[in-house]
């Protein structure tokens, strides 16, 4: 059974309007963003900013153009259309681990950096996550969408991370439930802080043009 919110901890008003501590486990599920729009400053309230090429994508079953299924937190994921510009910066930094769910038609590597801006900001790689091409493996449940396998993956590290450079091929790799502070991504049973969402592939690609829509039942 799909869940809309994967993180179950309740926030006080004070927490909602302040950045989480370095030890907090925070998850981003991208719900609330419009289809094919930049993630950008959507999470700037907690100090997280995405580069311009990182976009939100909504499942075609829910009225978007996403060619995917079985996403861990329906109905929105993150993907990118420029493999050289898919970066996340977390100004406050985070420790312990980093994790997410992913779907990909190509092998890829995600790098974790110890400086804002990643390599361009003079940062060093403090952890890496290697992704396999697994987008059609063992798919069950939701029958609509070629990218039908989302795999949880993560890495533990020492020190403080400030930037993530996402790997993969443009329009061929998608991410959901990006989790800071743990090497296992947030799920329906985790005790994570939900992200404060509002604080104040073409052809066989993930973003399919004209991909059929149907109403969820």
Secondary structure per residue as TSV (DSSP state, phi and psi in degrees):
chain	resnum	aa	ss	phi	psi
A	1	X	-	360.0	127.2
A	2	X	-	-79.0	143.2
A	3	X	-	-115.6	141.7
A	4	X	S	-77.5	-37.9
A	5	X	-	-119.7	121.6
A	6	X	-	-90.6	-24.9
A	7	X	-	-97.6	132.5
A	8	X	-	-109.8	-7.7
A	9	X	B	-71.0	140.4
A	10	X	-	-88.0	143.0
A	11	X	-	-103.7	140.4
A	12	X	-	-80.0	164.9
A	13	X	H	-58.7	-36.5
A	14	X	H	-63.5	-40.5
A	15	X	H	-68.3	-37.8
A	16	X	H	-59.5	-33.9
A	17	X	T	-103.2	20.0
A	18	X	S	-137.3	155.8
A	19	X	-	-68.3	142.1
A	20	X	-	-62.9	156.0
A	21	X	-	-71.7	164.9
A	22	X	T	-59.4	-27.6
A	23	X	T	-89.9	-7.7
A	24	X	-	-70.2	145.8
A	25	X	-	-98.7	117.4
A	26	X	E	-124.0	137.1
A	27	X	E	-124.9	139.9
A	28	X	E	-110.3	123.5
A	29	X	-	-112.2	-2.2
A	30	X	-	68.0	7.0
A	31	X	T	-69.3	141.0
A	32	X	T	103.0	-13.2
A	33	X	-	-87.6	147.8
A	34	X	-	-79.5	157.6
A	35	X	T	-61.4	132.3
A	36	X	T	60.4	30.8
A	37	X	-	-109.4	149.4
A	38	X	B	-61.1	139.1
A	39	X	-	-68.5	-43.3
A	40	X	T	47.4	-119.6
A	41	X	T	-96.5	16.7
A	42	X	T	-55.0	-34.0
A	43	X	T	-109.0	24.1
A	44	X	G	-65.2	-20.1
A	45	X	G	-61.4	-23.7
A	46	X	G	-110.6	12.4
A	47	X	T	85.8	15.3
A	48	X	E	-103.5	126.3
A	49	X	E	-131.2	136.2
A	50	X	E	-105.3	148.4
A	51	X	-	-67.7	160.4
A	52	X	T	-58.3	-28.0
A	53	X	T	-80.8	-8.9
A	54	X	E	-86.2	122.9
A	55	X	E	-123.6	156.2
A	56	X	E	-88.4	146.3
A	57	X	E	-138.8	126.9
A	58	X	E	-100.6	138.3
A	59	X	B	-52.3	135.7
A	60	X	G	-59.3	-30.9
A	61	X	G	-62.0	-23.8
A	62	X	G	-104.3	14.3
A	63	X	T	98.6	2.2
A	64	X	S	-93.9	-159.2
A	65	X	-	-119.1	17.4
A	66	X	B	-78.1	128.0
A	67	X	-	-93.9	56.0
A	68	X	B	-141.8	166.6
A	69	X	-	-150.2	162.9
A	70	X	-	63.5	26.5
A	71	X	-	-62.3	144.2
A	72	X	S	-67.4	-28.3
A	73	X	S	-133.9	92.5
A	74	X	T	-59.3	145.1
A	75	X	T	-125.4	16.2
A	76	X	E	-120.3	139.3
A	77	X	E	-128.1	179.2
A	78	X	E	-114.0	138.0
A	79	X	E	-144.7	-174.6
A	80	X	E	-147.2	154.8
A	81	X	S	-112.9	5.5
A	82	X	-	-142.8	105.4
A	83	X	T	-65.1	-16.5
A	84	X	T	-92.2	2.6
A	85	X	S	-143.4	54.0
A	86	X	-	-124.9	80.3
A	87	X	E	-128.8	143.3
A	88	X	E	-118.6	132.3
A	89	X	E	-115.7	134.6
A	90	X	E	-121.4	99.1
A	91	X	E	-58.6	-38.2
A	92	X	E	-76.5	-20.6
A	93	X	E	80.1	163.9
A	94	X	E	-150.3	159.5
A	95	X	E	-128.5	176.0
A	96	X	E	80.5	-56.1
A	97	X	E	-170.9	171.0
A	98	X	E	-144.1	139.4
A	99	X	E	-157.1	170.1
A	100	X	E	-174.0	172.8
A	101	X	E	-103.2	146.0
A	102	X	E	-143.1	157.8
A	103	X	E	-135.1	134.4
A	104	X	E	-154.6	141.0
A	105	X	S	-92.6	-1.9
A	106	X	S	-135.6	155.2
A	107	X	-	-70.3	150.3
A	108	X	E	-158.7	167.6
A	109	X	E	-132.5	131.3
A	110	X	E	-105.6	128.4
A	111	X	E	-110.7	139.3
A	112	X	E	-107.5	128.5
A	113	X	E	-115.7	156.8
A	114	X	S	-97.3	18.9
A	115	X	S	-148.7	146.5
A	116	X	T	-60.1	136.3
A	117	X	T	92.5	-4.7
A	118	X	G	62.2	-136.7
A	119	X	G	-62.3	-38.0
A	120	X	G	-65.7	-25.6
A	121	X	G	-93.0	11.9
A	122	X	T	82.6	14.2
A	123	X	-	-79.1	160.4
A	124	X	-	-107.7	145.8
A	125	X	E	-73.2	122.1
A	126	X	E	-108.4	-9.4
A	127	X	E	-165.2	152.8
A	128	X	E	-137.5	149.9
A	129	X	E	-126.3	122.0
A	130	X	E	-93.1	128.1
A	131	X	E	-105.3	141.3
A	132	X	-	-98.8	160.4
A	133	X	-	-80.8	104.2
A	134	X	-	-136.2	15.6
A	135	X	T	-62.9	-20.5
A	136	X	T	-113.5	8.3
A	137	X	T	-74.2	129.6
A	138	X	T	50.8	43.4
A	139	X	-	-78.6	131.1
A	140	X	-	-140.4	167.5
A	141	X	S	84.3	-119.4
A	142	X	-	-52.2	117.2
A	143	X	-	-86.3	-7.5
A	144	X	S	-110.0	121.6
A	145	X	-	123.9	122.4
A	146	X	S	-67.4	-34.6
A	147	X	B	-87.6	83.2
A	148	X	-	-109.0	6.1
A	149	X	-	-120.9	118.9
A	150	X	-	-110.3	120.7
A	151	X	E	-108.2	130.9
A	152	X	E	-77.7	139.4
A	153	X	E	-155.7	154.7
A	154	X	E	-169.1	179.8
A	155	X	E	-149.6	141.8
A	156	X	E	-96.3	150.8
A	157	X	E	-153.5	163.2
A	158	X	E	-99.4	160.8
A	159	X	E	85.5	-164.2
A	160	X	E	-121.4	131.3
A	161	X	E	-101.2	146.9
A	162	X	E	-130.7	-10.7
A	163	X	E	-151.8	146.4
A	164	X	E	-126.4	130.0
A	165	X	E	-108.1	109.2
A	166	X	-	-77.5	138.3
A	167	X	-	-98.1	171.7
A	168	X	S	123.5	178.2
A	169	X	-	-101.0	140.7
A	170	X	T	-52.6	131.2
A	171	X	T	66.0	17.1
A	172	X	T	-130.0	1.9
A	173	X	E	-139.5	129.1
A	174	X	E	-126.6	153.9
A	175	X	E	-131.6	148.7
A	176	X	E	-149.8	160.4
A	177	X	E	49.4	50.4
A	178	X	E	-65.7	122.5
A	179	X	E	-121.5	125.6
A	180	X	E	-100.3	136.4
A	181	X	S	95.0	6.6
A	182	X	-	-154.0	148.4
A	183	X	S	-92.4	6.6
A	184	X	S	-123.9	126.2
A	185	X	-	-68.9	153.2
A	186	X	-	-57.6	141.0
A	187	X	-	-137.7	-174.3
A	188	X	T	-62.6	-17.7
A	189	X	T	-109.2	2.4
A	190	X	-	-79.7	162.4
A	191	X	-	-113.2	65.0
A	192	X	-	-102.4	160.1
A	193	X	E	-80.7	122.4
A	194	X	E	-66.4	143.4
A	195	X	-	-66.9	138.8
A	196	X	-	-75.8	93.6
A	197	X	S	-67.6	-29.8
A	198	X	-	-133.8	102.6
A	199	X	-	-102.4	70.4
A	200	X	-	-172.5	360.0
A	201	X	-	360.0	120.9
A	202	X	-	-57.7	145.0
A	203	X	T	68.6	-117.9
A	204	X	T	-87.1	2.2
A	205	X	S	-67.8	168.7
A	206	X	S	-59.5	-40.5
A	207	X	B	-95.5	92.5
A	208	X	-	-86.4	126.7
A	209	X	T	-76.6	132.9
A	210	X	T	67.4	18.8
A	211	X	-	-63.8	134.8
A	212	X	-	-59.1	141.8
A	213	X	-	-108.7	144.8
A	214	X	-	-145.2	152.9
A	215	X	-	-80.2	135.3
A	216	X	-	-67.8	143.2
A	217	X	-	-117.9	360.0
